[in-house]
């Protein structure tokens, strides 16, 4: 099984709402993450624990920036 990637949709108290790349929504407790993420961060699931993937987060934000470039200009 390959690595599973999730994007932080929002944080509600001690709950972190994640969306998988296929649209599945899951909610985890902040204790299941190596450090508290920000909205939009990409997390990798390893067993039942999640890690922030800084490189994938940067790639995702750059992709969104390029897609939206010129929309509001």
Secondary structure, DSSP 8 states (H G I E B T S, - for coil): ---EEEEEEEEETTEEEEEETTS-EEEEEGGGBSS---TT-EEEEETTEEEE-HHHHHHHHHHHHHHHTTT--
